[in-house]
Amino acid sequence: MAIKLGIIVTTGEPPVVADLAALAEDRGWDGVFTWDGVAIGSMDTYDPWVTLAAMAMRTERVRLGAIVTPPSRRRPWKLARETMTLDRLSNGRLVVPVGLGALDDRAFGGVGEPTEARIRAEMLDESLEILAGLWSGEPFGFDGRHYRFDSMTFRPTPVQQPRVPIWVVGAWPHEKSLRRTLAWDGIYAQVSGAPELGLVVEWAERAWPAAIRDRPWDVVAEGRTPADDPAGAIATVAEYEAAGASWWIESDWEKGTVETIRERIVAGPPRPGGG
């Protein structure tokens, strides 16, 4: 299957982000993403779920999501409600990329949330179990180290079944980080380049062949390609595709502006083979 191509809109007010999402859909991109932050320095920051709702209302086809959500600073039952609602609003187009989160967000230590990596990892694992359980629409309770609640039933269910796809950040070559991804629907790979991504795919095949052979399991790579060099952009993506990527996510976290992101969208997705 051909690699899918998405782009993160890293800046802009929600109406502008929604406009860019509609433009990206028109230009043939497969996914448009925002990001999840609360208080990072003095930068303009908007709630990702409200922003995604605006994006969902302006699009019909593209996959949507926030890259990435750290469940350890979001109550998992509320996150279950938000994501189910967005999946219904978008008619089954949401994906939920998750990770430990960046500690430069003051919504961790600045407000008393746990900052230790081990604790946040435990909370991530428990949160994912809770999301899957509550999305099922069946009575579900939980008794973990960090979260406990009696049985409750969340209705309606998401459009997507058996659940909204979850992409989990996995950092090469850290075994615990990588192994967590195999239980869910894909890896958001933290790698230094296409050769390392190939090592991740080889590791997954050895660790649990069913992860990428017997059920859908996305391999997601992120990077930046130039708008003014289509051949070079395609060559970069083709290298990742050959290494096993099923998604390429375009991003410019450092210098991206509304204007440069629009230019990259208009230049079109760097699709190998031109398909």
One Martini backbone bead per residue (centre of mass of N, CA, C, O) as a GRO file, in nm:
protein
  275
    1MET     BB    1   0.097   0.035   0.021
    2ALA     BB    2   0.082   0.354   0.001
    3ILE     BB    3   0.192   0.625   0.120
    4LYS     BB    4   0.104   0.859   0.358
    5LEU     BB    5   0.016   1.222   0.373
    6GLY     BB    6   0.109   1.471   0.608
    7ILE     BB    7   0.029   1.772   0.814
    8ILE     BB    8   0.146   2.020   1.036
    9VAL     BB    9  -0.017   2.277   1.209
   10THR     BB   10   0.189   2.490   1.412
   11THR     BB   11   0.007   2.745   1.336
   12GLY     BB   12  -0.267   2.929   1.435
   13GLU     BB   13  -0.577   2.997   1.432
   14PRO     BB   14  -0.848   2.801   1.411
   15PRO     BB   15  -0.963   2.919   1.140
   16VAL     BB   16  -0.693   2.888   0.989
   17VAL     BB   17  -0.651   2.587   1.028
   18ALA     BB   18  -0.913   2.507   0.885
   19ASP     BB   19  -0.837   2.627   0.612
   20LEU     BB   20  -0.580   2.450   0.575
   21ALA     BB   21  -0.725   2.181   0.580
   22ALA     BB   22  -0.896   2.230   0.328
   23LEU     BB   23  -0.658   2.277   0.139
   24ALA     BB   24  -0.519   2.003   0.178
   25GLU     BB   25  -0.747   1.834   0.070
   26ASP     BB   26  -0.749   1.967  -0.214
   27ARG     BB   27  -0.423   1.886  -0.258
   28GLY     BB   28  -0.405   1.562  -0.147
   29TRP     BB   29  -0.394   1.513   0.135
   30ASP     BB   30  -0.436   1.266   0.409
   31GLY     BB   31  -0.339   1.470   0.647
   32VAL     BB   32  -0.430   1.674   0.943
   33PHE     BB   33  -0.251   1.855   1.201
   34THR     BB   34  -0.206   1.918   1.530
   35TRP     BB   35  -0.146   2.029   1.871
   36ASP     BB   36  -0.044   1.953   2.220
   37GLY     BB   37  -0.097   2.226   2.446
   38VAL     BB   38  -0.077   2.474   2.721
   39ALA     BB   39   0.233   2.590   2.847
   40ILE     BB   40   0.462   2.736   2.619
   41GLY     BB   41   0.558   2.986   2.719
   42SER     BB   42   0.446   3.262   2.492
   43MET     BB   43   0.290   3.100   2.306
   44ASP     BB   44   0.048   3.038   2.100
   45THR     BB   45  -0.243   2.859   2.237
   46TYR     BB   46  -0.461   2.583   2.155
   47ASP     BB   47  -0.711   2.381   2.169
   48PRO     BB   48  -0.721   2.079   2.006
   49TRP     BB   49  -1.030   2.000   2.009
   50VAL     BB   50  -1.140   2.260   1.895
   51THR     BB   51  -0.966   2.268   1.642
   52LEU     BB   52  -1.059   1.988   1.530
   53ALA     BB   53  -1.351   2.066   1.495
   54ALA     BB   54  -1.300   2.277   1.279
   55MET     BB   55  -1.160   2.081   1.080
   56ALA     BB   56  -1.397   1.880   1.050
   57MET     BB   57  -1.601   2.099   0.925
   58ARG     BB   58  -1.390   2.148   0.657
   59THR     BB   59  -1.396   1.833   0.614
   60GLU     BB   60  -1.410   1.474   0.463
   61ARG     BB   61  -1.120   1.289   0.439
   62VAL     BB   62  -0.910   1.353   0.631
   63ARG     BB   63  -0.694   1.294   0.864
   64LEU     BB   64  -0.704   1.342   1.228
   65GLY     BB   65  -0.491   1.524   1.477
   66ALA     BB   66  -0.276   1.524   1.774
   67ILE     BB   67   0.073   1.626   1.797
   68VAL     BB   68   0.098   1.510   2.100
   69THR     BB   69  -0.062   1.319   2.349
   70PRO     BB   70  -0.051   1.342   2.711
   71PRO     BB   71  -0.236   1.161   2.934
   72SER     BB   72  -0.099   1.249   3.214
   73ARG     BB   73  -0.255   1.556   3.162
   74ARG     BB   74  -0.523   1.377   3.110
   75ARG     BB   75  -0.821   1.269   3.165
   76PRO     BB   76  -0.928   0.972   3.035
   77TRP     BB   77  -1.240   1.015   3.038
   78LYS     BB   78  -1.232   1.285   2.890
   79LEU     BB   79  -1.074   1.188   2.645
   80ALA     BB   80  -1.291   0.986   2.555
   81ARG     BB   81  -1.508   1.196   2.494
   82GLU     BB   82  -1.357   1.377   2.296
   83THR     BB   83  -1.279   1.158   2.084
   84MET     BB   84  -1.557   1.048   2.022
   85THR     BB   85  -1.676   1.315   1.923
   86LEU     BB   86  -1.469   1.358   1.692
   87ASP     BB   87  -1.528   1.098   1.541
   88ARG     BB   88  -1.821   1.177   1.478
   89LEU     BB   89  -1.777   1.454   1.348
   90SER     BB   90  -1.570   1.309   1.122
   91ASN     BB   91  -1.658   1.021   1.042
   92GLY     BB   92  -1.393   0.848   1.119
   93ARG     BB   93  -1.088   1.041   1.127
   94LEU     BB   94  -0.949   0.974   1.385
   95VAL     BB   95  -0.636   1.015   1.557
   96VAL     BB   96  -0.418   0.900   1.844
   97PRO     BB   97  -0.142   1.051   1.945
   98VAL     BB   98   0.107   0.928   2.183
   99GLY     BB   99   0.281   1.033   2.493
  100LEU     BB  100   0.470   1.181   2.745
  101GLY     BB  101   0.589   1.448   2.677
  102ALA     BB  102   0.683   1.786   2.728
  103LEU     BB  103   0.838   1.962   2.999
  104ASP     BB  104   0.800   2.262   2.881
  105ASP     BB  105   0.526   2.216   2.988
  106ARG     BB  106   0.364   2.368   3.260
  107ALA     BB  107   0.136   2.129   3.285
  108PHE     BB  108   0.319   1.989   3.475
  109GLY     BB  109   0.517   2.103   3.710
  110GLY     BB  110   0.358   2.385   3.737
  111VAL     BB  111   0.084   2.198   3.853
  112GLY     BB  112   0.179   1.902   3.982
  113GLU     BB  113   0.258   1.711   3.779
  114PRO     BB  114   0.409   1.454   3.670
  115THR     BB  115   0.771   1.401   3.559
  116GLU     BB  116   0.835   1.120   3.571
  117ALA     BB  117   0.877   0.887   3.337
  118ARG     BB  118   0.764   0.634   3.475
  119ILE     BB  119   0.493   0.755   3.558
  120ARG     BB  120   0.397   0.849   3.278
  121ALA     BB  121   0.403   0.564   3.156
  122GLU     BB  122   0.194   0.438   3.342
  123MET     BB  123  -0.033   0.639   3.269
  124LEU     BB  124  -0.040   0.573   2.974
  125ASP     BB  125  -0.117   0.274   2.992
  126GLU     BB  126  -0.378   0.316   3.151
  127SER     BB  127  -0.519   0.513   2.957
  128LEU     BB  128  -0.543   0.319   2.714
  129GLU     BB  129  -0.724   0.116   2.854
  130ILE     BB  130  -0.952   0.317   2.911
  131LEU     BB  131  -1.021   0.404   2.631
  132ALA     BB  132  -1.095   0.125   2.520
  133GLY     BB  133  -1.315   0.062   2.731
  134LEU     BB  134  -1.503   0.316   2.686
  135TRP     BB  135  -1.539   0.286   2.370
  136SER     BB  136  -1.710   0.011   2.373
  137GLY     BB  137  -1.998   0.060   2.543
  138GLU     BB  138  -1.928  -0.093   2.794
  139PRO     BB  139  -1.890  -0.194   3.090
  140PHE     BB  140  -1.637   0.000   3.286
  141GLY     BB  141  -1.356  -0.065   3.491
  142PHE     BB  142  -1.087   0.050   3.725
  143ASP     BB  143  -0.763  -0.090   3.879
  144GLY     BB  144  -0.497   0.101   3.945
  145ARG     BB  145  -0.235   0.296   4.040
  146HIS     BB  146  -0.370   0.586   3.919
  147TYR     BB  147  -0.653   0.448   3.841
  148ARG     BB  148  -1.001   0.465   3.972
  149PHE     BB  149  -1.315   0.290   3.887
  150ASP     BB  150  -1.621   0.230   3.840
  151SER     BB  151  -1.856   0.121   3.658
  152MET     BB  152  -1.905   0.243   3.317
  153THR     BB  153  -2.102   0.391   3.044
  154PHE     BB  154  -2.015   0.476   2.711
  155ARG     BB  155  -2.224   0.690   2.516
  156PRO     BB  156  -2.131   0.658   2.238
  157THR     BB  157  -1.954   0.530   2.002
  158PRO     BB  158  -1.738   0.521   1.789
  159VAL     BB  159  -1.714   0.476   1.461
  160GLN     BB  160  -1.464   0.331   1.510
  161GLN     BB  161  -1.368  -0.015   1.469
  162PRO     BB  162  -1.281  -0.102   1.780
  163ARG     BB  163  -1.123   0.183   1.742
  164VAL     BB  164  -0.943   0.439   1.776
  165PRO     BB  165  -0.657   0.512   1.658
  166ILE     BB  166  -0.326   0.437   1.801
  167TRP     BB  167  -0.036   0.630   1.835
  168VAL     BB  168   0.294   0.547   1.949
  169VAL     BB  169   0.563   0.648   2.088
  170GLY     BB  170   0.890   0.548   1.950
  171ALA     BB  171   1.228   0.493   2.067
  172TRP     BB  172   1.524   0.460   1.932
  173PRO     BB  173   1.640   0.165   2.121
  174HIS     BB  174   1.387   0.147   2.322
  175GLU     BB  175   1.220  -0.117   2.435
  176LYS     BB  176   0.979  -0.010   2.597
  177SER     BB  177   0.881   0.195   2.390
  178LEU     BB  178   0.841  -0.006   2.156
  179ARG     BB  179   0.655  -0.225   2.286
  180ARG     BB  180   0.405  -0.047   2.335
  181THR     BB  181   0.317  -0.018   2.027
  182LEU     BB  182   0.216  -0.322   1.969
  183ALA     BB  183  -0.076  -0.288   2.121
  184TRP     BB  184  -0.151  -0.104   1.886
  185ASP     BB  185  -0.171   0.102   1.570
  186GLY     BB  186   0.120   0.240   1.614
  187ILE     BB  187   0.421   0.422   1.523
  188TYR     BB  188   0.587   0.710   1.648
  189ALA     BB  189   0.887   0.771   1.521
  190GLN     BB  190   1.208   0.802   1.685
  191VAL     BB  191   1.437   0.909   1.446
  192SER     BB  192   1.731   0.989   1.238
  193GLY     BB  193   1.620   0.801   0.996
  194ALA     BB  194   1.558   0.564   0.765
  195PRO     BB  195   1.750   0.342   0.873
  196GLU     BB  196   1.622   0.337   1.158
  197LEU     BB  197   1.341   0.263   1.067
  198GLY     BB  198   1.420  -0.014   0.961
  199LEU     BB  199   1.496  -0.122   1.244
  200VAL     BB  200   1.216  -0.102   1.364
  201VAL     BB  201   1.075  -0.299   1.170
  202GLU     BB  202   1.256  -0.540   1.231
  203TRP     BB  203   1.193  -0.552   1.530
  204ALA     BB  204   0.886  -0.598   1.504
  205GLU     BB  205   0.903  -0.868   1.351
  206ARG     BB  206   1.047  -1.014   1.589
  207ALA     BB  207   0.863  -0.941   1.838
  208TRP     BB  208   0.575  -0.915   1.647
  209PRO     BB  209   0.446  -1.005   1.358
  210ALA     BB  210   0.139  -0.919   1.392
  211ALA     BB  211   0.178  -0.608   1.395
  212ILE     BB  212   0.246  -0.611   1.050
  213ARG     BB  213   0.066  -0.871   0.926
  214ASP     BB  214  -0.235  -0.932   1.081
  215ARG     BB  215  -0.252  -0.613   1.125
  216PRO     BB  216  -0.288  -0.302   1.163
  217TRP     BB  217   0.034  -0.101   1.142
  218ASP     BB  218   0.171   0.191   1.185
  219VAL     BB  219   0.440   0.383   1.024
  220VAL     BB  220   0.563   0.688   1.159
  221ALA     BB  221   0.697   0.973   0.997
  222GLU     BB  222   0.902   1.267   1.057
  223GLY     BB  223   0.937   1.584   0.865
  224ARG     BB  224   1.121   1.776   0.611
  225THR     BB  225   1.022   1.935   0.306
  226PRO     BB  226   1.048   2.104   0.017
  227ALA     BB  227   0.853   2.315  -0.183
  228ASP     BB  228   1.097   2.383  -0.416
  229ASP     BB  229   1.161   2.042  -0.425
  230PRO     BB  230   0.999   1.784  -0.540
  231ALA     BB  231   1.214   1.567  -0.594
  232GLY     BB  232   1.346   1.576  -0.313
  233ALA     BB  233   1.093   1.512  -0.150
  234ILE     BB  234   1.030   1.238  -0.279
  235ALA     BB  235   1.299   1.102  -0.209
  236THR     BB  236   1.265   1.111   0.095
  237VAL     BB  237   0.999   0.950   0.116
  238ALA     BB  238   1.096   0.697  -0.037
  239GLU     BB  239   1.298   0.610   0.179
  240TYR     BB  240   1.086   0.562   0.403
  241GLU     BB  241   0.911   0.364   0.252
  242ALA     BB  242   1.134   0.148   0.213
  243ALA     BB  243   1.163   0.118   0.538
  244GLY     BB  244   0.819   0.114   0.623
  245ALA     BB  245   0.645   0.349   0.582
  246SER     BB  246   0.291   0.465   0.598
  247TRP     BB  247   0.382   0.753   0.712
  248TRP     BB  248   0.408   1.107   0.637
  249ILE     BB  249   0.507   1.392   0.841
  250GLU     BB  250   0.482   1.722   0.808
  251SER     BB  251   0.728   1.961   0.953
  252ASP     BB  252   0.763   2.302   1.130
  253TRP     BB  253   0.864   2.405   1.443
  254GLU     BB  254   1.066   2.660   1.413
  255LYS     BB  255   0.967   2.833   1.120
  256GLY     BB  256   0.674   2.821   1.108
  257THR     BB  257   0.415   2.960   0.915
  258VAL     BB  258   0.134   3.026   0.765
  259GLU     BB  259   0.274   3.079   0.492
  260THR     BB  260   0.464   2.827   0.476
  261ILE     BB  261   0.242   2.616   0.510
  262ARG     BB  262   0.081   2.695   0.265
  263GLU     BB  263   0.304   2.642   0.060
  264ARG     BB  264   0.333   2.339   0.125
  265ILE     BB  265   0.048   2.260   0.056
  266VAL     BB  266   0.036   2.368  -0.239
  267ALA     BB  267   0.275   2.187  -0.346
  268GLY     BB  268   0.221   1.919  -0.221
  269PRO     BB  269   0.248   1.597  -0.193
  270PRO     BB  270   0.533   1.373  -0.166
  271ARG     BB  271   0.460   1.141  -0.404
  272PRO     BB  272   0.545   0.847  -0.483
  273GLY     BB  273   0.470   0.803  -0.829
  274GLY     BB  274   0.218   1.020  -0.836
  275GLY     BB  275  -0.057   0.898  -0.687
   0.00000   0.00000   0.00000
